[in-house]
Amino acid sequence: QGGVKAVHWYGLAAAHGNRKAMHNLAVAYASGIGGKKNMAEAARWFAKAASLGLSDSQFNLAVLYERGDG
């Protein structure tokens, strides 16, 4: 249940432009926290945070591309 709540709040913050929330939401999607894994959504949120300059998201997005995932 904690994962579902986390994804909910990360989603709200991400929708309002918080790049760290975007990153954490992407991690949750990639890990299946709060539900099933969704690599396409993970890549989408990593890309949004990466475009806002978050280096961890830039790295994670590169890893997804390298693996052909998402």
C-alpha positions in Angstrom: 0.0 0.0 0.0 2.9 2.4 0.7 4.1 2.0 -2.9 0.7 2.9 -4.3 0.6 6.0 -2.1 4.1 7.0 -3.1 3.3 6.6 -6.8 0.2 8.8 -6.3 2.1 11.6 -4.7 5.0 11.4 -7.0 2.6 11.6 -9.9 1.0 14.7 -8.6 4.3 16.4 -8.0 5.6 15.3 -11.4 2.5 16.7 -13.1 3.3 20.0 -11.5 6.9 20.0 -12.8 8.9 18.6 -10.0 11.8 16.9 -11.7 12.9 14.8 -8.7 9.3 13.5 -8.5 9.4 12.7 -12.2 12.6 10.7 -11.6 11.2 8.8 -8.6 8.0 8.1 -10.5 10.1 6.6 -13.3 12.0 4.5 -10.9 8.7 3.2 -9.4 7.4 2.3 -12.9 10.7 0.6 -13.8 10.7 -1.4 -10.5 7.0 -2.2 -10.4 6.5 -0.3 -7.1 2.8 0.2 -6.6 1.8 -2.0 -9.5 3.1 -3.7 -12.5 6.4 -2.7 -14.2 5.8 -0.3 -17.0 9.0 0.4 -18.9 7.4 2.7 -21.4 6.1 5.0 -18.6 9.5 4.8 -16.9 11.2 5.9 -20.0 8.7 8.7 -20.5 9.2 10.1 -17.0 13.0 9.7 -17.1 13.0 11.6 -20.4 10.9 14.4 -18.9 13.2 14.7 -15.9 16.3 14.4 -18.1 15.1 17.2 -20.3 15.0 19.4 -17.1 18.6 18.6 -16.4 18.4 15.8 -13.8 21.6 13.9 -14.4 20.4 10.7 -12.7 17.4 10.6 -15.1 19.7 11.2 -18.0 21.8 8.2 -16.9 18.9 5.9 -16.3 17.3 6.9 -19.6 20.6 6.0 -21.4 20.6 2.6 -19.6 17.1 1.9 -20.8 18.1 2.9 -24.4 21.2 0.7 -24.2 19.0 -2.3 -23.1 16.3 -1.5 -25.6 13.9 -1.3 -22.8 11.0 1.2 -22.7 
